């Protein structure tokens, strides 16, 4: 039984979500704040439904802690009435996998939870072959990536995006291609979402950031003959 963590300060919404998720066959845990949610969080969580506007730490801050301090790639779906472009990009930059806009129907939540869980199980993790590009090695079967022998902490979406590039070195991927492959079930993904994820990936690659490049009019690609940037 997959565990779903609900972090929502509205008690009515919390109870409705918990009741319906449990009826759908999930184990639902709930918290009224990000601080409480972090105490309940365990690495075996299937998914987190996370309100953005919370007392104390915000949903964005909680997501960043899970991604950076916990090093977890558990799918995070934000629950929010804030769907302006900058808010959406902030959520994806914090490590979110999807958005559900308030007010929402229970059926919508159940459908999106099912879709995100299915996507997280299958996207980029079915191959058993190691993907290698220079000092970068990626194992899609485990979601582990190393650079010069040092393990990198990528979110699930960052890993899957980089794995697409590493699986076809030199091939161009447009933003639409990435969205169609990795976010096809989400209505809130913007072209700039891809750019945010690429920027995070290149930052984590450090002096090897030139491994991932962009050619205007063509898209992003992995350049196996890149030059190391020591500056």
MOCORSUL-V697318 format. One line per field, one symbol per residue. phi: phi as a letter, one per 20 degrees, with the letter a starting at -180 (. if undefined). psi: psi as a letter, one per 40 degrees, with the letter a starting at -180 (. if undefined). burial: 1 if it has 24 or more other C-alpha atoms within 12 Angstrom, else 0. A space follows every 10 residues. Layout:
phi->???
psi->???
burial->???
//
This chain:
phi->.fededdbee fffgfffggf fffeodeddc bebffffffe fcfegeacec ffecfmfeff fffffffefe medggcdeda eecfgfffff ffffofdacc eefcefffff ffgfffffff fdfmcdfdee ecbleeccdf fdmeccclne fdddfgffff fffffffbgn eecfffffff edcfededed gfffffffff ffffflfeff fdccdgndpe bedfdfdfde e
psi->hhhhhhhheh dddddddddd dddeeihhii ieiddddddd hieeidihhh idhiibhidd dddddddddd fifhhhhhhi egfidddddd dddeeidiih hiiiiddddd dddddddddd ddhefdieih hhhbehhhgd defhhihfeh higiiddddd ddddddeghe hhhidddddd defdeheehi dedddddddd ddddebeede dhihhhedai ihhefihhhe .
burial->0011111110 0011001101 1000011111 1111111101 1000111111 1111001111 1111111000 0111111111 0010001111 1111111111 1000010011 0111111011 1011100000 1111111111 0111111000 0111111111 1111111011 0111100110 1110110111 1011111111 1101100111 1111000011 1111000000 0
//
